[in-house]
Each structure stands twice: as structure tokens, then as C-alpha cells.
Amino acid sequence: MVSRIIVTYVIIGLNLLVWLAINITFTDVRSLNLFLLNYGVVPLLILNNLNYLSLITHMFIHVDIFHILLNMYALFIFGRDLEEYVGTLRFTLLYLISGVVAALFHVFYFAMFLSIQCSPAVRPIPAVCVSPAIGASGAIFGVMAGYAVSFPRRRLYALLWFVPVVAPAYLVILGYALIQTLFLFTTPFSTIAYTAHVGGFIAGLAISALYRLTTAPKFSVG
């Protein structure tokens, strides 16, 4: 039987290649920062209708080795089964849409909820407005949400706040999402984009729920 798992491995491969290229190519902080400003999600640019392409490119950019290893491990664990279950096209759409929504959630959270003005006319420009958001975390939280919807009772072994737990997938993944939401409100200016994680999770939850409503189950999802 030919494996239907294609996109998960392609995304992992692309992320690893980009990470490697970044760490080989950029030997000074200035050039690296310029690259991140061009291809990461910068709230100032998005809110002023510039650089929409970064809503896609940011998902494939990592600098820190622990960041990419953690993200790719999570994608490897959750992405393969979800892609095989919903199909390659639907998985691709869920991944990309979750990543885009995650970035937009991150941008508009500061502008709408915290009322921070990201405008070239504002001086000094708030640091959060020009800080590029990078990484696949938002899209992967969408995949995790899809996994919880598709395999709600499958048992997972995980660490929640460094406490080992064994529980059904929907409880473990919901636990992670709730922790991210707590951090979103308590540490909104953290260097970790908790807002993107929550936005990606919400998008993945909505999309996968729609998939489940419009498609008959193909096999047991216990």
C-alpha cells in the first residue's frame, strides 16, 4: 500500500533546509535581522497593507535549533496521522490556513485588544510593531487541533507544565491550548508568540470540525 503521507514530510524537509541555509548564510546579526524583517511577520507592515507574502513565509523560518526541533517533532507526531486521515489536500489547506490565521491573530491582538498603534506616524514605534514573528508553531497548533478532533480518544503521553500525563488526545491538546491562552493574557509581550499559537489552534479546530461534519469517517478513530 502506497503511503498517503506526503506533505508532512515535505514541510519538515523544507523547514530543515531553510533553517540550515539561514545558519550557514547569515554570519552577522544585521543581515539576519534584515532577512527576518523581510520574511517574518512584522505587525507594522501587515497593518499598513505591506508584505502579505510574509503570512506564508514566516511558517518556514526558524533560527534557534531547539525551536525547529520542537516544532518539527510535534509536526512529525501529529501531522502524519492527520494527513493520512483527512487527505493530503485538506491537510495542506488546514496547515496553511492555520498558519496564516495564527499570524493575523498575532498582529491584530496587539492592534485591537491592546490598542497599540503600529503606524509609521507614531514615534517612537512600539517594539512589538517591528518585531518579526517566525516559526511554524501557529500552523502546528492548527494540526494539533485537527488531531484532537479526528482522534479524540487516542491516548497520548505528554508533559503538561512538566507533569507527565497519559490521557485522551482531546484532553492533552486542549490542556496545551489552555496553557497558551493563559500565557497570552499574562505575558502578551513575551518573545514567544502565544497569540499565534491560540489563533492557529482556533483555526485548526474550526477547519477540522468542518471536515468532520462534511466527511464520513474512513476508519476507527479511537
N, CA, C and O of each residue as an XYZ file, in Angstrom:
888
protein
N       0.844     -1.197      0.000
C       0.000      0.000      0.000
C       0.883      1.252      0.000
O       1.784      1.377      0.829
N       0.625      2.173     -0.923
C       1.412      3.393     -1.029
C       0.996      4.370      0.068
O      -0.193      4.622      0.262
N       1.967      4.913      0.776
C       1.672      5.848      1.856
C       1.048      7.126      1.314
O       1.460      7.642      0.276
N       0.051      7.625      2.033
C      -0.588      8.882      1.654
C       0.055     10.061      2.386
O      -0.381     11.201      2.227
N       1.058      9.800      3.162
C       1.712     10.870      3.928
C       2.801     11.490      3.065
O       3.868     10.903      2.882
N       2.531     12.660      2.544
C       3.468     13.339      1.649
C       3.830     14.713      2.184
O       5.002     15.026      2.393
N       2.808     15.526      2.402
C       3.019     16.933      2.742
C       3.712     17.101      4.088
O       4.545     17.993      4.250
N       3.379     16.261      5.041
C       4.026     16.359      6.362
C       5.537     16.257      6.219
O       6.275     17.058      6.793
N       5.997     15.274      5.456
C       7.436     15.092      5.267
C       8.043     16.228      4.440
O       9.170     16.650      4.697
N       7.295     16.723      3.448
C       7.788     17.842      2.631
C       7.959     19.087      3.488
O       8.971     19.780      3.383
N       6.977     19.376      4.336
C       7.060     20.560      5.199
C       8.239     20.440      6.162
O       8.978     21.403      6.365
N       8.413     19.269      6.750
C       9.550     19.063      7.655
C      10.867     19.263      6.907
O      11.780     19.917      7.411
N      10.960     18.699      5.710
C      12.177     18.840      4.918
C      12.466     20.283      4.556
O      13.609     20.730      4.660
N      11.443     21.021      4.130
C      11.627     22.425      3.768
C      12.076     23.254      4.966
O      12.973     24.089      4.848
N      11.457     23.024      6.109
C      11.834     23.777      7.304
C      13.279     23.509      7.702
O      14.006     24.427      8.081
N      13.690     22.253      7.616
C      15.070     21.914      7.972
C      16.062     22.529      6.986
O      17.122     23.013      7.384
N      15.713     22.509      5.703
C      16.590     23.101      4.692
C      16.727     24.609      4.874
O      17.825     25.158      4.772
N      15.599     25.278      5.146
C      15.640     26.732      5.354
C      16.434     27.060      6.610
O      17.241     27.989      6.614
N      16.203     26.290      7.687
C      16.966     26.524      8.921
C      18.461     26.382      8.664
O      19.254     27.206      9.118
N      18.841     25.344      7.942
C      20.252     25.118      7.639
C      20.815     26.249      6.794
O      21.915     26.736      7.056
N      20.063     26.669      5.777
C      20.517     27.748      4.895
C      20.698     29.048      5.672
O      21.668     29.775      5.454
N      19.769     29.339      6.574
C      19.863     30.562      7.373
C      21.123     30.552      8.233
O      21.838     31.551      8.310
N      21.386     29.428      8.875
C      22.525     29.352      9.790
C      23.866     29.298      9.054
O      24.904     29.624      9.631
N      23.847     28.891      7.798
C      25.077     28.898      7.001
C      25.306     30.258      6.355
O      26.435     30.743      6.287
N      24.215     30.871      5.879
C      24.320     32.094      5.080
C      24.574     33.333      5.914
O      25.431     34.148      5.572
N      23.841     33.484      7.002
C      23.901     34.737      7.762
C      24.880     34.599      8.925
O      24.616     33.931      9.925
N      26.000     35.250      8.752
C      27.065     35.169      9.755
C      27.117     36.399     10.660
O      27.905     36.444     11.604
N      26.277     37.398     10.373
C      26.238     38.580     11.235
C      24.791     38.915     11.561
O      23.881     38.598     10.795
N      24.589     39.554     12.698
C      23.249     39.829     13.214
C      22.489     40.777     12.304
O      21.281     40.622     12.123
N      23.177     41.755     11.727
C      22.486     42.761     10.903
C      21.816     42.139      9.689
O      20.652     42.425      9.407
N      22.535     41.295      8.971
C      21.968     40.679      7.775
C      20.852     39.699      8.137
O      19.867     39.577      7.409
N      21.008     39.010      9.253
C      19.963     38.103      9.700
C      18.696     38.877     10.055
O      17.599     38.468      9.675
N      18.832     39.972     10.767
C      17.674     40.777     11.139
C      16.956     41.325      9.917
O      15.726     41.376      9.885
N      17.724     41.734      8.908
C      17.125     42.237      7.677
C      16.321     41.141      6.989
O      15.227     41.392      6.483
N      16.858     39.933      6.971
C      16.152     38.798      6.378
C      14.847     38.527      7.142
O      13.805     38.304      6.526
N      14.903     38.546      8.464
C      13.722     38.276      9.267
C      12.667     39.367      9.101
O      11.470     39.079      9.132
N      13.090     40.597      8.927
C      12.149     41.687      8.695
C      11.441     41.535      7.354
O      10.291     41.948      7.202
N      12.130     40.944      6.387
C      11.555     40.762      5.050
C      10.623     39.560      4.974
O       9.623     39.592      4.257
N      10.948     38.498      5.712
C      10.208     37.250      5.557
C       9.442     36.800      6.803
O       8.638     35.870      6.736
N       9.691     37.458      7.940
C       8.875     37.218      9.117
C       7.672     38.141      9.111
O       7.614     39.084      8.323
N       6.710     37.875      9.985
C       5.507     38.710     10.062
C       5.785     39.899     10.966
O       5.956     39.747     12.176
N       5.830     41.090     10.366
C       6.063     42.327     11.102
C       4.732     43.074     11.198
O       4.214     43.523     10.176
N       4.168     43.218     12.394
C       2.858     43.862     12.540
C       2.755     45.220     11.853
O       1.732     45.518     11.236
N       3.793     46.046     11.946
C       3.771     47.367     11.321
C       3.493     47.275      9.828
O       2.741     48.081      9.281
N       4.102     46.288      9.165
C       3.937     46.149      7.717
C       2.555     45.608      7.367
O       1.895     46.128      6.468
N       2.118     44.577      8.064
C       0.821     43.974      7.764
C      -0.304     44.973      7.993
O      -1.218     45.073      7.174
N      -0.249     45.711      9.092
C      -1.305     46.674      9.405
C      -1.320     47.854      8.447
O      -2.302     48.594      8.380
N      -0.229     48.029      7.705
C      -0.169     49.086      6.699
C      -0.176     48.513      5.280
O       0.330     49.122      4.337
N      -0.770     47.316      5.161
C      -1.001     46.667      3.858
C       0.277     46.418      3.068
O       0.325     46.642      1.859
N       1.302     45.957      3.760
C       2.576     45.657      3.112
C       3.021     44.242      3.462
O       2.709     43.727      4.535
N       3.748     43.628      2.549
C       4.422     42.344      2.776
C       3.477     41.231      3.225
O       3.751     40.531      4.200
N       2.367     41.074      2.511
C       1.441     39.990      2.825
C       2.070     38.615      2.600
O       1.638     37.629      3.198
N       3.079     38.548      1.745
C       3.734     37.260      1.487
C       4.318     36.661      2.756
O       4.439     35.441      2.873
N       4.679     37.513      3.706
C       5.265     37.022      4.959
C       4.283     36.185      5.771
O       4.698     35.425      6.647
N       2.984     36.315      5.490
C       1.998     35.492      6.185
C       2.198     34.016      5.875
O       1.787     33.147      6.645
N       2.840     33.738      4.729
C       3.186     32.369      4.358
C       4.630     32.046      4.712
O       4.909     31.003      5.303
N       5.547     32.936      4.351
C       6.975     32.626      4.502
C       7.397     32.464      5.960
O       8.335     31.720      6.246
N       6.728     33.141      6.877
C       7.145     33.065      8.286
C       7.055     31.646      8.826
O       7.771     31.280      9.757
N       6.158     30.840      8.228
C       5.941     29.471      8.718
C       7.133     28.559      8.467
O       7.234     27.493      9.073
N       8.023     28.960      7.591
C       9.144     28.102      7.210
C      10.485     28.633      7.719
O      11.547     28.186      7.287
N      10.419     29.582      8.633
C      11.648     30.216      9.122
C      11.855     29.922     10.599
O      10.995     30.208     11.432
N      13.010     29.347     10.909
C      13.445     29.129     12.283
C      14.931     29.485     12.352
O      15.666     29.314     11.380
N      15.354     29.973     13.493
C      16.773     30.305     13.688
C      17.378     29.417     14.763
O      18.445     28.832     14.574
N      16.691     29.324     15.887
C      17.186     28.538     17.019
C      16.969     27.047     16.782
O      15.903     26.646     16.315
N      17.952     26.234     17.094
C      17.864     24.793     16.842
C      16.778     24.131     17.689
O      16.107     23.214     17.215
N      16.594     24.577     18.933
C      15.567     23.974     19.780
C      14.170     24.314     19.265
O      13.240     23.516     19.385
N      14.038     25.511     18.691
C      12.756     25.936     18.129
C      12.348     25.019     16.984
O      11.217     24.535     16.945
N      13.255     24.783     16.062
C      12.889     23.953     14.912
C      12.741     22.483     15.300
O      11.862     21.799     14.776
N      13.576     21.987     16.202
C      13.470     20.582     16.597
C      12.135     20.316     17.304
O      11.493     19.297     17.050
N      11.722     21.215     18.175
C      10.459     21.043     18.888
C       9.279     21.105     17.923
O       8.362     20.286     17.994
N       9.313     22.086     17.019
C       8.221     22.223     16.062
C       8.136     21.030     15.112
O       7.049     20.508     14.864
N       9.266     20.605     14.589
C       9.245     19.505     13.622
C       8.903     18.181     14.295
O       8.293     17.310     13.676
N       9.289     18.026     15.549
C       8.915     16.820     16.278
C       7.392     16.767     16.456
O       6.770     15.725     16.251
N       6.801     17.911     16.840
C       5.342     17.964     17.014
C       4.635     17.698     15.693
O       3.630     16.988     15.658
N       5.153     18.264     14.606
C       4.538     18.035     13.293
C       4.661     16.571     12.898
O       3.727     16.001     12.333
N       5.797     15.961     13.188
C       6.010     14.540     12.877
C       5.024     13.668     13.654
O       4.472     12.716     13.103
N       4.802     13.984     14.910
C       3.920     13.190     15.758
C       2.459     13.320     15.336
O       1.752     12.321     15.211
N       2.013     14.553     15.118
C       0.591     14.775     14.846
C       0.251     14.845     13.355
O      -0.853     14.478     12.951
N       1.184     15.309     12.552
C       0.875     15.552     11.149
C       0.647     14.310     10.322
O      -0.232     14.297      9.461
N       1.421     13.261     10.563
C       1.325     12.068      9.718
C      -0.058     11.425      9.785
O      -0.672     11.164      8.751
N      -0.546     11.172     10.989
C      -1.857     10.536     11.124
C      -2.972     11.436     10.612
O      -3.926     10.964      9.993
N      -2.849     12.735     10.872
C      -3.903     13.646     10.425
C      -3.935     13.738      8.902
O      -5.009     13.742      8.301
N      -2.765     13.810      8.279
C      -2.734     13.874      6.812
C      -3.320     12.604      6.199
O      -4.076     12.668      5.229
N      -2.971     11.467      6.761
C      -3.492     10.213      6.232
C      -5.005     10.137      6.412
O      -5.698      9.573      5.565
N      -5.518     10.689      7.487
C      -6.947     10.608      7.785
C      -7.782     11.563      6.922
O      -8.791     11.158      6.344
N      -7.356     12.838      6.838
C      -8.172     13.824      6.113
C      -7.793     13.938      4.647
O      -8.560     14.483      3.853
N      -6.619     13.432      4.273
C      -6.165     13.540      2.896
C      -5.155     14.667      2.734
O      -5.147     15.630      3.500
N      -4.309     14.530      1.727
C      -3.206     15.485      1.534
C      -3.683     16.898      1.264
O      -3.156     17.847      1.846
N      -4.680     17.062      0.383
C      -5.152     18.409      0.051
C      -5.752     19.101      1.255
O      -5.428     20.252      1.545
N      -6.626     18.401      1.955
C      -7.260     19.007      3.126
C      -6.254     19.298      4.227
O      -6.365     20.306      4.926
N      -5.279     18.424      4.383
C      -4.243     18.660      5.385
C      -3.436     19.913      5.028
O      -3.149     20.744      5.889
N      -3.082     20.034      3.763
C      -2.313     21.201      3.309
C      -3.080     22.491      3.568
O      -2.513     23.470      4.054
N      -4.373     22.489      3.240
C      -5.196     23.675      3.473
C      -5.276     24.000      4.955
O      -5.150     25.161      5.346
N      -5.485     22.974      5.787
C      -5.562     23.203      7.227
C      -4.261     23.796      7.751
O      -4.276     24.735      8.547
N      -3.144     23.250      7.308
C      -1.838     23.719      7.779
C      -1.604     25.179      7.396
O      -1.257     26.004      8.241
N      -1.795     25.487      6.117
C      -1.505     26.835      5.631
C      -2.480     27.868      6.192
O      -2.070     28.955      6.600
N      -3.772     27.529      6.212
C      -4.755     28.479      6.735
C      -4.532     28.720      8.221
O      -4.635     29.854      8.689
N      -4.229     27.667      8.962
C      -3.956     27.828     10.397
C      -2.758     28.743     10.609
O      -2.770     29.587     11.505
N      -1.719     28.579      9.785
C      -0.534     29.424      9.908
C      -0.818     30.876      9.599
O      -0.319     31.769     10.284
N      -1.623     31.121      8.564
C      -1.979     32.499      8.199
C      -2.845     33.132      9.277
O      -2.607     34.270      9.681
N      -3.852     32.396      9.743
C      -4.718     32.921     10.804
C      -3.917     33.185     12.077
O      -4.147     34.177     12.768
N      -2.984     32.298     12.378
C      -2.132     32.494     13.554
C      -1.375     33.813     13.465
O      -1.308     34.564     14.438
N      -0.808     34.090     12.299
C      -0.066     35.337     12.119
C      -0.974     36.555     12.231
O      -0.612     37.548     12.862
N      -2.156     36.479     11.617
C      -3.091     37.602     11.685
C      -3.591     37.814     13.103
O      -3.757     38.951     13.545
N      -3.829     36.733     13.807
C      -4.260     36.822     15.208
C      -3.188     37.524     16.027
O      -3.489     38.379     16.861
N      -1.937     37.156     15.784
C      -0.807     37.783     16.473
C      -0.752     39.279     16.197
O      -0.538     40.074     17.111
N      -0.945     39.660     14.945
C      -0.874     41.068     14.550
C      -2.033     41.867     15.145
O      -1.819     42.910     15.764
N      -3.243     41.383     14.961
C      -4.408     42.165     15.368
C      -4.671     42.113     16.869
O      -5.409     42.948     17.392
N      -4.088     41.159     17.561
C      -4.221     41.120     19.017
C      -3.651     42.395     19.630
O      -4.265     42.998     20.509
N      -2.479     42.797     19.161
C      -1.843     43.998     19.705
C      -2.585     45.257     19.273
O      -2.741     46.199     20.050
N      -3.041     45.258     18.016
C      -3.690     46.456     17.489
C      -5.096     46.649     18.059
O      -5.481     47.771     18.388
N      -5.861     45.564     18.176
C      -7.252     45.667     18.586
C      -7.422     45.501     20.105
O      -8.044     46.333     20.765
N      -6.859     44.415     20.643
C      -7.079     44.110     22.054
C      -6.260     45.027     22.964
O      -6.770     45.527     23.966
N      -4.997     45.246     22.615
C      -4.131     46.078     23.453
C      -4.052     47.526     22.976
O      -3.391     48.360     23.593
N      -4.741     47.812     21.860
C      -4.829     49.183     21.317
C      -3.464     49.818     21.085
O      -3.260     51.000     21.362
N      -2.533     49.019     20.573
C      -1.205     49.539     20.248
C      -1.213     50.040     18.807
O      -1.607     49.308     17.900
N      -0.791     51.255     18.596
C      -0.798     51.839     17.256
C       0.498     51.495     16.519
O       1.581     51.956     16.877
N       0.354     50.680     15.491
C       1.507     50.333     14.648
C       1.428     51.161     13.375
O       0.969     50.690     12.334
N       1.877     52.382     13.477
C       1.829     53.308     12.341
C       3.167     54.003     12.194
O       3.808     54.320     13.196
N       3.609     54.251     10.958
C       4.865     54.987     10.760
C       4.832     56.382     11.360
O       5.878     56.982     11.611
N       3.615     56.905     11.593
C       3.487     58.254     12.145
C       3.713     58.296     13.646
O       3.917     59.367     14.217
N       3.678     57.146     14.281
C       3.846     57.088     15.734
C       5.332     57.029     16.077
O       6.068     56.200     15.543
N       5.758     57.899     16.956
C       7.151     57.912     17.404
C       7.212     58.007     18.928
O       6.543     58.858     19.515
N       7.990     57.161     19.569
C       8.719     56.046     18.953
C       7.783     54.896     18.611
O       6.763     54.704     19.274
N       8.123     54.138     17.587
C       7.309     52.994     17.198
C       7.444     51.915     18.270
O       8.565     51.542     18.617
N       6.332     51.404     18.804
C       6.413     50.328     19.819
C       7.212     49.147     19.292
O       7.078     48.767     18.129
N       8.041     48.569     20.149
C       8.929     47.481     19.738
C       8.164     46.312     19.131
O       8.630     45.689     18.177
N       6.976     46.010     19.690
C       6.212     44.867     19.201
C       5.789     45.054     17.750
O       5.563     44.076     17.037
N       5.682     46.294     17.315
C       5.237     46.577     15.948
C       6.283     46.209     14.912
O       5.940     45.947     13.759
N       7.539     46.183     15.294
C       8.607     45.915     14.331
C       9.359     44.621     14.655
O      10.417     44.349     14.088
N       8.806     43.839     15.561
C       9.436     42.565     15.903
C       8.866     41.469     15.011
O       7.673     41.177     15.094
N       9.687     40.852     14.156
C       9.170     39.822     13.244
C       8.814     38.537     13.978
O       9.579     38.057     14.814
N       7.653     37.987     13.663
C       7.236     36.695     14.212
C       7.577     35.612     13.196
O       7.232     35.720     12.020
N       8.252     34.576     13.657
C       8.660     33.497     12.751
C       8.325     32.143     13.381
O       8.091     32.040     14.585
N       8.309     31.116     12.538
C       8.148     29.759     13.040
C       6.830     29.117     12.638
O       5.863     29.795     12.290
N       6.820     27.802     12.694
C       5.667     27.012     12.277
C       4.695     26.716     13.410
O       3.734     25.973     13.211
N       4.919     27.273     14.580
C       4.130     26.900     15.759
C       2.636     27.110     15.567
O       1.838     26.248     15.936
N       2.247     28.246     14.993
C       0.826     28.524     14.806
C       0.161     27.485     13.925
O      -0.921     26.992     14.245
N       0.810     27.148     12.809
C       0.271     26.130     11.909
C       0.221     24.773     12.597
O      -0.728     24.013     12.401
N       1.231     24.464     13.398
C       1.278     23.164     14.083
C       0.205     23.078     15.163
O      -0.338     21.998     15.394
N      -0.111     24.175     15.824
C      -1.221     24.149     16.768
C      -2.538     23.899     16.039
O      -3.456     23.302     16.602
N      -2.635     24.353     14.790
C      -3.798     24.021     13.986
C      -3.861     22.535     13.697
O      -4.934     21.934     13.733
N      -2.704     21.938     13.408
C      -2.624     20.494     13.181
C      -2.991     19.738     14.455
O      -3.694     18.729     14.398
N      -2.524     20.214     15.589
C      -2.855     19.566     16.859
C      -4.356     19.606     17.129
O      -4.937     18.637     17.616
N      -4.975     20.743     16.805
C      -6.425     20.843     16.964
C      -7.127     19.842     16.058
O      -8.097     19.198     16.457
N      -6.620     19.718     14.819
C      -7.185     18.747     13.896
C      -7.034     17.327     14.391
O      -7.925     16.499     14.205
N      -5.917     17.045     15.015
C      -5.677     15.719     15.586
C      -6.674     15.432     16.710
O      -7.213     14.330     16.805
N      -6.911     16.429     17.554
C      -7.840     16.251     18.672
C      -9.256     15.979     18.183
O      -9.982     15.187     18.784
N      -9.645     16.629     17.100
C     -10.979     16.419     16.535
C     -11.066     15.065     15.845
O     -12.087     14.386     15.949
N     -10.025     14.669     15.152
C     -10.046     13.430     14.371
C      -9.797     12.183     15.211
O     -10.350     11.120     14.927
N      -8.972     12.308     16.240
C      -8.628     11.160     17.089
C      -8.826     11.525     18.564
O      -7.875     11.455     19.343
N     -10.018     11.903     18.954
C     -10.230     12.460     20.304
C      -9.879     11.515     21.440
O      -9.427     11.962     22.494
N     -10.076     10.215     21.247
C      -9.870      9.270     22.353
C      -8.534      8.545     22.297
O      -8.242      7.718     23.161
N      -7.736      8.839     21.311
C      -6.423      8.197     21.233
C      -5.560      8.665     22.400
O      -5.460      9.865     22.660
N      -4.950      7.744     23.085
C      -4.179      8.097     24.275
C      -2.833      8.699     23.893
O      -2.138      8.209     23.003
N      -2.489      9.774     24.591
C      -1.225     10.463     24.372
C      -0.429     10.511     25.669
O      -0.985     10.611     26.762
N       0.875     10.438     25.515
C       1.802     10.598     26.642
C       2.445     11.973     26.482
O       3.063     12.253     25.455
N       2.304     12.827     27.484
C       2.782     14.198     27.325
C       3.205     14.786     28.658
O       2.981     14.209     29.722
N       3.829     15.967     28.563
C       4.184     16.747     29.743
C       3.340     18.003     29.747
O       3.396     18.782     28.796
N       2.563     18.218     30.786
C       1.802     19.445     30.965
C       2.376     20.168     32.167
O       2.210     19.740     33.310
N       3.065     21.291     31.884
C       3.775     22.026     32.934
C       4.722     21.099     33.675
O       4.790     21.099     34.904
N       5.452     20.306     32.895
C       6.484     19.394     33.385
C       5.921     18.233     34.209
O       6.662     17.521     34.886
N       4.609     18.058     34.140
C       3.965     16.931     34.828
C       3.612     15.880     33.782
O       2.842     16.174     32.867
N       4.153     14.655     33.886
C       3.817     13.620     32.901
C       2.372     13.165     33.056
O       1.905     12.899     34.163
N       1.674     13.079     31.926
C       0.279     12.656     31.939
C       0.036     11.669     30.802
O       0.708     11.703     29.771
N      -0.933     10.798     31.015
C      -1.422      9.904     29.968
C      -2.928     10.121     29.919
O      -3.632      9.846     30.890
N      -3.418     10.613     28.788
C      -4.827     10.970     28.702
C      -5.272     10.952     27.248
O      -4.436     10.914     26.345
N      -6.584     10.978     27.011
C      -7.087     11.052     25.639
C      -6.556     12.302     24.930
O      -6.297     13.325     25.565
N      -6.402     12.205     23.635
C      -5.797     13.285     22.852
C      -6.507     14.617     23.047
O      -5.854     15.655     23.159
N      -7.841     14.600     23.090
C      -8.550     15.874     23.186
C      -8.254     16.587     24.498
O      -8.218     17.817     24.539
N      -8.038     15.820     25.583
C      -7.726     16.440     26.865
C      -6.308     16.999     26.888
O      -6.080     18.107     27.375
N      -5.349     16.225     26.357
C      -3.960     16.679     26.344
C      -3.808     17.931     25.485
O      -3.196     18.910     25.912
N      -4.364     17.901     24.282
C      -4.205     19.025     23.362
C      -4.978     20.245     23.850
O      -4.501     21.373     23.726
N      -6.162     20.026     24.400
C      -6.908     21.146     24.984
C      -6.135     21.747     26.149
O      -6.148     22.963     26.345
N      -5.459     20.897     26.923
C      -4.639     21.391     28.020
C      -3.533     22.313     27.534
O      -3.298     23.374     28.113
N      -2.853     21.902     26.464
C      -1.817     22.754     25.882
C      -2.398     24.076     25.401
O      -1.804     25.132     25.614
N      -3.562     24.020     24.750
C      -4.188     25.240     24.234
C      -4.575     26.184     25.365
O      -4.418     27.398     25.238
N      -5.076     25.641     26.464
C      -5.457     26.477     27.599
C      -4.241     27.131     28.248
O      -4.304     28.280     28.685
N      -3.135     26.392     28.307
C      -1.899     26.968     28.846
C      -1.433     28.129     27.969
O      -1.026     29.173     28.480
N      -1.492     27.945     26.644
C      -1.107     29.018     25.738
C      -2.012     30.237     25.913
O      -1.548     31.375     25.849
N      -3.299     29.996     26.133
C      -4.240     31.097     26.325
C      -3.931     31.852     27.615
O      -4.017     33.079     27.659
N      -3.572     31.114     28.659
C      -3.201     31.750     29.924
C      -1.992     32.650     29.725
O      -1.977     33.789     30.192
N      -0.973     32.137     29.031
C       0.223     32.936     28.778
C      -0.086     34.127     27.876
O       0.526     35.187     28.010
N      -1.037     33.953     26.955
C      -1.416     35.045     26.053
C      -1.845     36.275     26.852
O      -1.454     37.399     26.535
N      -2.653     36.050     27.891
C      -3.181     37.175     28.664
C      -2.231     37.652     29.755
O      -2.272     38.820     30.141
N      -1.378     36.765     30.255
C      -0.499     37.151     31.364
C       0.861     37.656     30.895
O       1.497     38.449     31.591
N       1.317     37.208     29.723
C       2.615     37.656     29.201
C       2.483     38.020     27.719
O       3.119     37.391     26.874
N       1.665     39.027     27.394
C       1.392     39.351     25.989
C       2.615     39.829     25.211
O       2.628     39.744     23.983
N       3.647     40.331     25.902
C       4.823     40.847     25.205
C       6.009     39.890     25.274
O       7.160     40.291     25.102
N       5.711     38.634     25.524
C       6.761     37.619     25.546
C       7.374     37.454     24.158
O       6.736     37.743     23.146
N       8.624     36.984     24.124
C       9.262     36.695     22.841
C       8.655     35.463     22.175
O       8.901     35.213     20.995
N       7.868     34.696     22.919
C       7.121     33.572     22.357
C       5.740     34.062     21.956
O       5.038     34.674     22.762
N       5.343     33.796     20.713
C       4.076     34.322     20.182
C       2.904     33.435     20.603
O       2.360     32.678     19.798
N       2.528     33.542     21.876
C       1.399     32.743     22.358
C       0.116     33.087     21.608
O      -0.747     32.231     21.411
N       0.001     34.333     21.196
C      -1.186     34.743     20.439
C      -1.305     33.947     19.140
O      -2.404     33.555     18.748
N      -0.184     33.711     18.480
C      -0.197     32.937     17.237
C      -0.593     31.488     17.506
O      -1.318     30.886     16.714
N      -0.128     30.932     18.603
C      -0.471     29.560     18.956
C      -1.981     29.414     19.134
O      -2.589     28.470     18.631
N      -2.570     30.357     19.852
C      -4.014     30.305     20.099
C      -4.790     30.525     18.809
O      -5.783     29.843     18.555
N      -4.343     31.473     17.993
C      -5.011     31.732     16.719
C      -4.961     30.532     15.794
O      -5.956     30.193     15.153
N      -3.797     29.885     15.721
C      -3.663     28.692     14.892
C      -4.532     27.561     15.394
O      -5.127     26.831     14.602
N      -4.610     27.410     16.707
C      -5.442     26.354     17.301
C      -6.912     26.574     16.966
O      -7.610     25.635     16.584
N      -7.385     27.809     17.107
C      -8.786     28.121     16.805
C      -9.093     27.826     15.336
O     -10.132     27.245     15.019
N      -8.187     28.228     14.445
C      -8.395     27.985     13.015
C      -8.426     26.493     12.715
O      -9.304     26.018     11.995
N      -7.464     25.749     13.271
C      -7.418     24.311     13.046
C      -8.640     23.609     13.591
O      -9.130     22.653     12.991
N      -9.136     24.074     14.720
C     -10.326     23.487     15.337
C     -11.544     23.688     14.429
O     -12.325     22.764     14.203
N     -11.690     24.902     13.918
C     -12.836     25.203     13.062
C     -12.773     24.421     11.751
O     -13.778     23.864     11.307
N     -11.599     24.381     11.140
C     -11.455     23.698      9.852
C     -11.668     22.199      9.999
O     -12.379     21.593      9.199
N     -11.061     21.601     11.011
C     -11.181     20.153     11.181
C     -12.594     19.757     11.601
O     -13.063     18.676     11.243
N     -13.276     20.614     12.354
C     -14.672     20.343     12.687
C     -15.519     20.350     11.421
O     -16.419     19.525     11.266
N     -15.232     21.279     10.520
C     -15.938     21.321      9.237
C     -15.653     20.061      8.427
O     -16.565     19.489      7.830
N     -14.402     19.628      8.401
C     -14.055     18.382      7.704
C     -14.858     17.211      8.265
O     -15.391     16.393      7.515
N     -14.936     17.143      9.572
C     -15.601     16.018     10.215
C     -17.103     16.020      9.918
O     -17.716     14.960      9.791
N     -17.687     17.207      9.810
C     -19.113     17.325      9.541
C     -19.455     16.979      8.092
O     -20.564     16.531      7.798
N     -18.495     17.190      7.195
C     -18.776     17.009      5.767
C     -18.218     15.731      5.189
O     -18.387     15.475      3.996
N     -17.549     14.909      6.008
C     -16.944     13.672      5.503
C     -17.257     12.521      6.441
O     -17.097     12.635      7.656
N     -17.704     11.419      5.872
C     -17.950     10.220      6.675
C     -16.622      9.632      7.124
O     -15.673      9.611      6.340
N     -16.522      9.154      8.358
C     -15.278      8.541      8.840
C     -14.841      7.387      7.942
O     -15.667      6.596      7.486
N     -13.525      7.297      7.690
C     -12.970      6.252      6.828
C     -12.538      5.038      7.610
O     -12.444      3.940      7.061
N     -12.268      5.230      8.921
C     -11.860      4.113      9.767
C     -12.033      4.541     11.215
O     -12.343      5.694     11.514
N     -11.829      3.600     12.086
C     -11.984      3.881     13.506
C     -11.011      4.953     13.967
O      -9.851      4.956     13.555
N     -11.464      5.852     14.807
C     -10.607      6.935     15.278
C     -10.395      6.858     16.776
O     -10.202      7.880     17.434
N     -10.428      5.688     17.301
C     -10.222      5.511     18.738
C      -8.807      5.755     19.159
O      -8.486      5.643     20.342
